[in-house]
Amino acid sequence: MQNRLTAGATASYGVSRVETLIALLLGVLLLMFPAASLVALFAAESPQAGARAVMDLLEAARAEAALRRVPVGICGLAREQTAAASTLTRCTAAATPWRDGGLVMFIDGNLNGWRDDGEMVLRTVRLAGVSVDSPQPAIVFRPSATLAHPTALALAVESNGQTRLLCVGLDGFVRLAHPSVGCLR
């Protein structure tokens, strides 16, 4: 039987160094493309994160109003209050926007938009870096889960230097909008 190898040639099994380096280079290049798009995705989502957190609280207040069959309000947390002191939790003044990122969800038994003594706090939320400009000192949902205001509301939520609008319709539903589009009535 004759050997297939010619004189001076040796049999080589496995992968050469050059093949390994090429495979590593291709793997690194493939990993770079998804990483760049993920970074862009996270950068685009971060301004919306604050607006989505406020939106979640508004939707929770609407659901609580319907489930408990009582009016439920949301207002800005007064600056000197802490989230743990629920018996002392107060809303900010009427002219003060909700700038500290603290929001209070409470049962508003008399529909006045203020947390009075004896009205139970359902939740307090601290949102770092989020500012909410509301045309009302508080947002109140009726037991029917509708908005207890004569007109729909547009809340400007600023987070990371960008603003998003939260549109609250008279039916109580909340949607997120870009400021250039606005809230369609």
N, C-alpha and C positions, 0 to 999 in steps of 0.2 A: 504494500500500500504506500502510496506516495503522499507526502505532506503537502498541504495546499499552500503553506507559507513559502514565500520565496526567500531566497538567501538574504540575510540581513534584517528581515522584518520580524517583529515579535508580536505575539498575540496580546491584545489589550482588552481587558474586561472592565466594565464600570463606566463612570463618567469622568471626563477630563476636567481639568481646572477651568479651561476656557468655557466649556459648556456650563459649568456650575456658575461662573461669573455672569454669563449671559442670562441664565435663568433667574439669578438674584436681581439683576438689573431690571428685567421685565417685571418681576414681582413688585419691586419698589415703585416702578412707574405706574403699575396698575393700582397700587395702594394710594398713591398721591392724588389721583383724580377723585375718588370718592371722598377723601379727607377734605379736599378743597371745597367740594360742594356741601359737605356737612357743616363746615365752618360758616359758609354763606347762609345756609339754612338756619343755623342757630342765631346768627347776627340778625336775620330778618325776623325771627320769632321773638327775640327778646323785648322789643317795644310792645308787642302784643301780649306778652305774659302778664303785665300789670293790668291791662284792660280785661284780659280773660279772668283774672282773679276777682276783679270787681264785678264782672258779669256773672261769675259763679255765685257770688254773694247775693246779687239781685235775684237770680233765679231761685236760690235757696229761700229767700224771704217770701217770694211769691208762692212757693210750694208750702212753706210753713203757714202762711195765711189761709191757704185752701185747706190744709190738713187740720189745723187747729180751729178753724172757723172764727178767727179773731183778726183784727187789723195788725199788720206787722210793718214796722218802719225801719229804715236805715238812715243813719246820719253820721257825720264826721265825729270822731272821738275827740273830746276836749283835750287840749295839750297837756294839762297837768294830771290827767288820769292815767292809770295803768290798766292793762287788760285784766289783771287778777282782781281788781277791786270792783266787782260787778255791782255792789250796792251803792257805790258812789259814782258810777259811770254816767257822764253827762254828754250831751251833744254840744258841738261848737255853736258859737253865736250865729245868728241868721246871715250876717254879712260876710262871715268868714268862709272861704272855700275850704274844702277838705284837703289840706296840704300836708298834714303830718303822716298820711298813709294809714291812719287808724280809722276803722269803720265799726259801728255798733249796729247790730241787728236786735230789735227789741219788740215786744208786744206793745202796741200803741192803742190802749183801750179807749181813749177819748178822741182819737184821730187828729190830734193837734200837731203832730210831727216832732214832739219833744219827748224825751224820756223823763217822765215824772216819777215821783216816789211811788213805789208799789208796782211799777210796770217792770215786768221781768225781762232781763237781758238774755237773749237766746245765744248770741255769739258776738265776740269782739275779734277783730282781725287787724293785724299790723302788716302793712304792705310797704316795705322799704323802697324808697325812691319813686313812689307813685303819688301823683297829685290829681285830685278829682275836682273839677269845676262844675258845680251843679247850679241850675237856676233856682233851686228850692233848698231850704235849710235841711230838709229831710225828704226821703221818698217813702211813701206809704202805700201798701197794697191792702185792698179791702179783703174781707173773708171770701168774696167771690173770685179772688186772684186777679182782679182788675186794678188799674192804677187809680188812686184816690186823689187825682189832680184833674183840673179842668182841661188840660192839654197834654199832649205827649211831651216827653222830656228828652233832651239831648245832653248827655254828660260828656265832657271833654276829659279824657284820662291821659295824663302825660307820664311817660316812663322812658328813661334813657334818652331824653331830649326829643322824643317823637310823640305825637299826639294821635290818639284814636278816639272815635266817637262811640259811645254806647247809646243806642236809640231805644228808649222805653216807650212802647205804644200804650194807648189807652186800655188795650186788652191785657196789658201786663207783660207781654212778651218782650224780650231783650235781644237785640242783635248788634253785632260789631260792624262799624263802618269806617271807612277812611275819610278824613276831613274834607278831601276834595270832592267826595261824592255827597256827603251830608246825609241827614236823616230825611228820607222821603216820607211825607205824611200821607 
